[in-house]
Amino acid sequence: MTSERNRSKRSSEIAVGDELPPFDLPVTSTLIVAGAIASRDFMPAHHDREFAVAQGAPDMFMNILTTNGYVSRFITDWAGPESMVRRIAIRLGAPAIPGQPLRFSGQVAQTSRDGDECVIEVAVRAANELGDHATGTVVVSLPLA
Amino acid sequence: MADDELDTLRARLEEYVGKPLGPSAEAPDEVNLPMIRHWVDALDDRNPVYLDEELAATTRFGGIVAPPAMLQAWTMPRPQIEGIAERGGAPGEMGSDNPISVLDEAGYVGTLATNSELEFERYLRPGDRLKTSTELESISNRKTTALGQGYFVTWITTYTDGQDEVVGRQLFRILKFDPATIGAAR
């Protein structure tokens, strides 16, 4: 919550191959429920362990809106408040469940210019011990600088 | 399953492709600060453009904007909590005239989300009131997967604002599978 938080990346600082600072999310039941309810998703699989297990899941699991929310946060924590997320495309894999931290990692795959903006494509991955929870691409733009 | 039975199912499913999937829907509330704050705290997302009016005003956004990934949250149907588990998690009663119900009835009762693709034309601001329309984009041929035999079902939801301008889109793909066919011969 300092000036560092409010600083945006300059587009000239970003190059293909750059790694984003990895981010470890300690996934708990509370965190999963908080995300489900903030996204108004009341599916029992996202708050009721017994229901989820009866459906064949190892535990209650994170909903997709929350996954997209954390992917977005991972990108904008790096790029800063001037960045605008244009696209989040993910393939969904292993569930995110309590007690299994998710590690977010990303790498700049491509940059291009669109008018007075720099468009950055980041390859992202969120994984836990079960495997890849989400893999895909985020497109984010920054004013050219 | 006999081949002609399979063809009948495939033909029934094909009828839904390119057509609306469910009625268009209007968000129960406009984009608003209390729901943004709830989300910001739940995901501990401290990007100042979501809540810090002063700072947000100095950015390209010119003021507070909603977290982009909240797009779908604004138009989630109001849930009927009682019976939600019995409905398999559906927020309300689902009609039977849709490809998901057709697949459920044919034994493809398992559901696994496989892809989500969100596109944002602009960030939303408090006061935006969204509407959605959803179209069934495609249904695959029957596939043999690690979970059993099934069909990939893909739909696209388009989000529009009060001026009917598109603000975002979401492609969503699920696998509807028959758990009884797991390990079936390929």
Interface residues (C-beta under 8 A of the other chain):
Chain A: M1 R5 N6 A34 G35 I37 A38 S39 R40 D41 F42 M43 P44 A45 D48 F51 G56 I64 L65 T66 T67 N68 G69 Y70 V71 S72 R73 T76 D77 P81 E82 M84 V85 R86 R87 I88 A89 I90 R91 L92 P143
Chain B: M35 H38 W39 D41 A42 L43 D44 D45 R46 N47 P48 V49 L55 A56 T59 R60 F61 P67 P68 A69 M70 Q72 A73 M76 P79 I81 I84 A85 G89 P91 G110 A113 T114 N115 S116 E117 L118 E119 F120 Y123 P179
